[in-house]
Amino acid sequence: DLSDDLNCMREIANGIALCAILAVTAPAVTAAPVDKPLFDDHAVLKVTIDAPMTTLMDVRPDEAYLKGSFTFTDIDGTEKRVSLKLRTRGNYRRSKEHCDFAPIRLNFVKSEVRGTLFDGQDKLKLVTHCKSWEPGYGELVYREYLAYRLYEVLTDVSYRVRLLDITYFDTQTQKELNRFGFVIEDDGDVEKRNTLERVKVKFLEHQYYDPRSANLVNLFEYMIGNTEYSLVNPEPGKNCCHNTDVLSPTGGPPYLSLPFDFDFSGLVDAPYAAPNPKYPIKDVRRRYYRGQCSNNDVLPQTIELFQEKRAEIFEAIEAVAPASPDAARAARSVMSYVEGFYKVIDKPDNVRKRLMDRCQEPDE
């Protein structure tokens, strides 16, 4: 039965050497090629969005699209301008109470982007700067971008991201606004790349996850100081799970987890962020480990993966710094915060006291 299978997997995981450690995030999954070049490069991409931005940010439609255009420099260095439809998206940040500039859903015409850098792209989530004029908000975009990038370093079962230098041209006021943002890979492409399918369920139990995948997510969320997620419970009125997707190579367990939406993490440290009141922390910068006690036996393998990826993680952080002064400040902040995480996992005593001894039981 399932419990026997999971126990067997744990025994196998304990005995597997380095090759298994490198496969910690996606057991029995074969990556499938997805020929969509946008996310093959991490260089900043300069783009222009022409649209009725005043109406977009005033009405904030979450279904109806407004028409605009999208200009970018293509792979061959030529400038391309294509049709675009756009609307606002999201929950918390879509509210005018929280952000004067909402996140956006970009909707491309596939035939117009065929053969370009955006080949194969249809609908993309654009993470924006939230507040246009308040100091500090420019840094938040880079910090959240880096949260996605660091998870991408750890595993292919992740959302790829691309940083954009965006000029918004309001066709109603003829005014421009230049800010950074980033686009997130479509979830269907994540599934295709990893030969996985999304599983739609209301609730789950921890035992149905592959322990290596669950450990990876929980340790990563600890690294970035995030408690605003769940592997077993959904947001009200939605499918499981809160800020994580449930994936499977077979449609059934053991499941893999795919995390997203990190703006409430300590690494991002948004002014509006607060720790989940369910947990005994008063500051989002304070880390709180939510790994399961039943998975402690494979935690050393997960830690070893983070150690092996250490140089690549810090290289990804440093690579952002040249983009702008805000990016340089964000990179320094993220670097310092992640260094604090490595001080924990570098010492066996810290691993025992701060992780293994503070693990969660199934109902937590």
C-alpha positions in Angstrom: 0.0 0.0 0.0 1.0 3.7 0.0 2.6 3.7 3.4 4.8 0.7 2.5 5.8 2.4 -0.8 6.8 5.5 1.1 8.8 3.6 3.7 10.5 1.7 0.9 11.3 5.0 -0.8 12.8 6.3 2.4 15.0 3.2 2.8 16.1 3.6 -0.8 16.8 7.3 -0.4 19.0 6.6 2.6 21.1 4.2 0.7 21.5 6.1 -2.6 24.7 8.0 -3.2 25.4 11.3 -4.9 23.4 10.6 -8.0 20.3 10.4 -5.9 21.1 13.5 -4.0 21.3 15.4 -7.3 17.9 14.0 -8.2 16.4 15.0 -4.9 13.7 17.2 -6.3 12.2 15.1 -9.1 12.5 11.3 -8.5 11.7 9.2 -11.5 11.1 12.3 -13.7 12.7 12.7 -17.1 13.1 16.3 -18.3 11.4 16.9 -21.7 12.6 19.5 -24.1 10.5 22.6 -24.4 11.8 24.8 -27.1 10.8 28.2 -25.7 13.8 30.5 -25.7 12.6 33.3 -23.4 13.8 31.6 -20.2 17.0 30.2 -21.6 18.8 33.4 -20.7 19.0 35.4 -17.4 20.1 38.7 -19.0 17.9 41.7 -18.3 15.5 42.2 -21.2 14.4 45.7 -22.1 10.8 46.0 -23.2 8.1 48.6 -23.8 4.4 48.1 -23.1 2.0 50.5 -24.8 -1.5 50.3 -23.3 -4.3 52.3 -21.6 -2.5 52.1 -18.3 -4.7 54.6 -16.5 -7.8 52.5 -17.1 -5.9 49.3 -16.4 -4.9 50.5 -13.0 -8.1 52.3 -12.2 -10.6 49.5 -13.2 -8.2 46.6 -12.5 -10.1 44.0 -14.6 -9.4 40.4 -13.6 -11.2 38.8 -16.6 -11.6 41.3 -19.5 -8.4 42.3 -21.4 -7.4 45.7 -22.6 -5.5 46.0 -26.0 -2.0 47.2 -26.3 1.4 46.4 -27.8 4.7 44.9 -26.7 8.1 45.9 -28.0 11.3 44.0 -27.4 14.7 43.3 -28.8 14.7 39.9 -30.6 17.4 37.2 -30.6 18.9 38.6 -33.8 19.1 42.1 -32.3 16.2 43.6 -34.2 13.3 45.4 -32.6 10.0 43.6 -32.7 6.6 45.0 -31.9 3.7 42.6 -31.4 0.0 42.8 -30.3 -0.7 42.4 -26.6 -3.8 42.0 -24.4 -3.4 42.7 -20.7 -5.4 42.7 -17.5 -4.5 42.8 -13.8 -4.2 39.7 -11.8 -3.5 38.4 -8.3 -5.3 38.8 -4.9 -3.4 40.8 -2.3 -1.4 43.0 -4.6 -4.3 43.6 -7.0 -6.0 45.6 -4.3 -5.6 49.4 -4.6 -5.3 49.4 -0.8 -2.0 47.6 -1.1 -0.5 48.5 -4.4 -1.0 51.5 -6.7 0.4 49.4 -9.6 -1.1 45.9 -9.8 0.5 42.7 -11.2 -0.4 42.1 -14.8 -1.3 39.1 -17.0 0.2 39.4 -20.5 -1.6 37.7 -23.3 0.3 37.3 -26.6 -0.9 36.3 -30.1 1.0 33.1 -30.7 1.2 33.6 -34.5 2.9 37.1 -34.0 5.6 35.8 -31.6 6.4 32.6 -33.6 10.1 32.4 -34.4 11.0 35.2 -31.9 12.4 35.3 -28.4 8.8 34.9 -27.2 8.1 31.9 -29.4 5.6 29.6 -27.8 4.5 32.1 -25.2 0.8 32.7 -24.7 -0.1 34.0 -21.3 2.6 35.2 -18.9 2.4 36.5 -15.3 4.2 39.8 -14.9 5.3 40.7 -11.3 5.4 44.5 -11.0 6.7 47.0 -8.6 3.6 47.5 -6.4 4.1 51.1 -5.5 5.4 53.5 -8.1 6.9 56.3 -6.0 7.6 55.0 -2.5 11.3 54.3 -1.8 12.4 50.8 -1.4 9.7 49.1 -3.5 12.1 48.9 -6.5 14.3 46.6 -4.5 11.4 44.2 -3.7 11.0 43.2 -7.4 14.7 42.0 -7.4 14.4 40.2 -4.1 11.3 38.3 -5.2 12.9 37.6 -8.5 15.9 36.1 -6.7 13.7 33.9 -4.6 12.4 32.3 -7.8 16.0 32.2 -9.3 17.4 30.4 -6.2 14.8 27.7 -6.3 15.5 27.3 -10.0 19.2 26.7 -9.2 18.1 23.9 -6.9 15.8 22.0 -9.2 14.3 21.8 -12.7 10.8 21.4 -11.0 10.6 25.2 -10.6 9.2 28.2 -12.2 11.8 29.9 -14.5 11.8 33.7 -14.5 13.1 36.5 -16.7 13.9 40.0 -15.4 12.5 42.9 -17.5 13.5 46.6 -17.7 10.0 47.9 -18.6 8.9 51.2 -20.1 5.1 51.5 -19.6 3.7 54.0 -22.1 0.2 55.1 -21.2 -1.7 55.7 -24.4 -4.2 57.8 -22.6 -2.0 60.3 -20.9 1.0 59.9 -23.2 3.2 59.5 -20.1 6.0 57.0 -19.5 7.0 55.1 -16.4 10.1 53.0 -16.3 10.3 50.2 -13.7 11.7 46.7 -13.4 9.6 43.6 -13.2 9.8 40.0 -14.1 7.8 37.3 -16.0 7.1 33.8 -14.7 7.1 30.7 -16.8 3.7 29.2 -17.6 2.8 26.4 -15.3 2.0 24.1 -18.3 5.6 24.6 -19.5 7.0 23.5 -16.1 4.9 20.4 -16.3 6.1 19.6 -19.9 9.7 20.2 -19.1 9.6 17.7 -16.3 7.1 15.2 -17.7 4.7 16.0 -14.9 1.0 16.8 -14.6 -0.8 19.0 -12.1 -3.0 17.2 -9.6 -6.2 19.0 -8.5 -7.3 18.0 -5.0 -8.8 19.9 -2.1 -6.6 18.6 0.7 -3.6 16.3 1.1 -1.7 14.6 3.9 2.0 14.9 4.2 2.5 11.2 3.8 1.4 11.4 0.1 4.4 13.6 -0.8 7.8 12.2 -1.9 9.8 13.0 1.2 12.7 14.4 -0.8 10.5 16.9 -2.7 8.7 17.9 0.6 12.1 18.4 2.3 13.4 20.5 -0.5 10.4 22.9 -0.4 10.4 23.1 3.4 14.2 23.8 3.6 14.0 26.3 0.7 11.1 28.1 2.4 13.2 28.1 5.6 16.2 29.6 3.7 14.1 32.5 2.4 12.2 32.9 5.6 8.7 32.1 4.3 5.8 30.7 6.3 3.0 31.8 3.9 2.6 28.4 2.2 1.2 24.9 2.8 1.8 21.5 1.3 -1.5 20.2 2.6 -4.1 23.0 2.8 -5.5 25.3 0.2 -6.5 28.9 0.2 -10.2 29.4 0.9 -12.3 28.3 -2.1 -9.3 27.0 -4.1 -7.6 23.7 -4.8 -4.7 22.5 -2.7 -2.3 23.9 -1.9 -1.5 27.4 -0.5 1.2 29.0 -2.7 2.3 25.5 -3.9 1.3 23.4 -6.8 0.9 19.6 -6.6 2.5 17.7 -9.4 2.9 14.0 -10.3 4.6 11.9 -13.0 1.7 9.4 -12.9 -1.3 11.4 -11.7 -1.1 9.8 -8.3 1.2 9.7 -5.2 3.9 10.2 -4.3 3.4 13.8 -5.2 6.0 16.6 -5.8 5.5 20.2 -4.7 6.2 23.3 -6.7 6.3 26.6 -4.6 5.6 30.1 -5.8 4.6 33.6 -4.5 7.4 34.6 -2.1 6.6 38.3 -1.3 5.7 37.5 2.3 9.1 36.0 2.9 11.9 37.4 5.0 14.2 37.4 2.0 11.9 39.9 0.2 10.9 41.7 3.4 8.0 43.7 1.9 6.7 46.5 4.1 3.2 45.0 4.0 4.4 41.4 4.9 3.6 39.9 8.3 4.4 36.4 9.5 1.7 33.7 9.5 0.0 34.2 12.9 -0.2 30.4 13.2 3.5 30.3 14.0 5.4 31.7 17.0 7.4 34.4 15.2 6.8 38.2 15.1 9.1 39.2 12.3 9.1 37.8 8.7 12.9 38.0 8.8 13.0 35.3 11.5 13.2 31.8 10.1 10.8 29.1 11.2 11.3 25.5 10.0 8.2 23.6 8.8 9.7 20.3 7.7 8.1 17.1 8.8 9.7 15.0 11.6 8.9 11.9 9.5 11.3 13.2 6.8 14.2 13.9 9.1 16.0 10.8 7.9 16.4 12.2 4.4 17.1 15.8 5.6 21.0 15.3 5.4 20.6 14.6 1.7 18.6 17.7 1.2 21.2 19.8 3.1 23.9 18.3 0.9 22.1 19.5 -2.2 22.1 23.0 -0.8 25.8 22.7 0.0 26.6 21.5 -3.5 24.6 24.4 -5.0 26.1 27.1 -2.7 28.4 28.6 -5.3 25.7 28.7 -8.0 23.3 30.3 -5.5 25.6 33.1 -4.7 26.5 33.6 -8.3 22.8 34.0 -9.2 22.5 36.7 -6.5 25.6 38.5 -7.6 24.5 38.4 -11.3 21.5 40.7 -10.5 23.6 43.5 -8.9 24.6 45.4 -12.1 21.0 45.9 -13.3 20.5 49.1 -11.2 21.3 50.7 -7.9 18.1 49.1 -6.5 19.4 45.7 -7.8 22.7 46.2 -6.1 21.1 47.0 -2.8 18.7 44.0 -3.2 21.6 41.7 -4.0 23.5 42.7 -0.8 20.5 42.2 1.3 19.7 38.8 -0.2 23.3 37.8 0.1 23.5 38.6 3.8 20.2 36.8 4.5 21.2 33.6 2.6 24.6 33.6 4.3 22.6 33.4 7.6 21.0 30.2 6.3 24.3 28.6 5.5 25.6 29.4 9.0 22.8 27.1 10.2 23.3 24.2 7.8 27.1 24.4 8.0 27.1 23.1 11.6 25.7 19.8 12.7 24.7 21.2 16.1 22.7 23.9 14.4 21.0 21.4 12.0 19.9 19.4 15.0 18.8 22.3 17.2 17.2 24.5 14.6 15.8 22.0 12.1 15.5 18.4 13.3 14.5 19.2 16.8 12.0 21.8 15.6 10.4 19.6 12.9 6.6 19.5 12.6 4.2 16.7 13.3 1.6 15.8 10.5 -1.2 18.0 11.9 1.0 21.1 11.8 
